[in-house]
Amino acid sequence: MVRVFKRLTMQVYRHLPILLPSPLALAIGNFDGMHLGHQVLLRRLIEVAEAKKLTPAVMTFEPHPREFFTPLNAPERLCNLREKLERFEEFGVKKVFVCAFNKSFAAISAQDFLSILREKLNVTSILVGEDFKFGAKRGGTIADFKTNGFDLISLHQVNLGGERVSSTRVRSALANGNLNSASQLLGRNYSISGKVVHGAARGRELGFPTANIHMRHERPALTGVYAVKLDGLNSVANLGVRPTIAGVPKLLLEVHVLDFNGDLYGKHVHVEFLHKIREEMKYESLDALKAQIAKDIVVARTFFSS
């Protein structure tokens, strides 16, 4: 059954408020992918907030700072902002500050950033990773939080298999088609969520109707053909640019739901990636593509029945 889109109940700030009346416990980070390390930080945030009677809050950045500084070499996105917000709320976060990472924000000095936390956000407790740096040219370190009167909780790195859990490791696992490793690092199956939009009906013309899911970013962490679950329904997905179809290349996530005749248009859906079937390929004809899709479906059905 397709899940009902859940509206967020926590407060999301796109602009910093003048002054918040209630003191905060604040976790700061990019939180791309929401892996096990991020989850440890968020759980600790909730514990600290409850113990000190503070409001649990998160500060994150959009776009990712590396997308601003080095757009051509920025890492692939593991999740979009909406997905991060949903995960924050699941953990019990009550306020999220989404800071627009632009030229002005990048120029804020470390001392001015500390002043913003104290004078505008009313932050008393700070939770960050042990290697966190902030301010213009990364001039501030976690030691500056302590010397400026904040209650600092600095969390050590989380390891799995003898190595640090990181967004980089998750990206590497996904790029190599190792979905099991990615799932271990994330504590769940890797997924993409989005709204089903109208496409060119190419899949229907080929005999395999698809749900076309809007992608917010053009550089996903994985591409290819996969056995997936769309809100629990067995499916086959292609994430790529459809090289066999003529036209301007455009990133698409197309999902063919097995044995399903319902209407998904306009629905916000959740796609879990479970097994990589193959890389995306260009075929000599639409008939060849159609034959390959039929084979992909057989592989997917075998996977789901095993």
Beta strands, then each sheet from edge to edge (+ up, - down):
strand 1: 11-13
strand 2: 24-28
strand 3: 55-62
strand 4: 95-100
strand 5: 123-129
strand 6: 133-134
strand 7: 140-141
strand 8: 151-155
strand 9: 159-160
strand 10: 163-164
strand 11: 191-197
strand 12: 211-213
strand 13: 224-230
strand 14: 233-240
strand 15: 252-257
strand 16: 268-278
sheet 1: 1+ 4+ 3+ 2+ 5+ 8+
sheet 2: 6+ 7-
sheet 3: 9+ 10-
sheet 4: 11+ 12- 15+ 14- 13+ 16- 11+
end
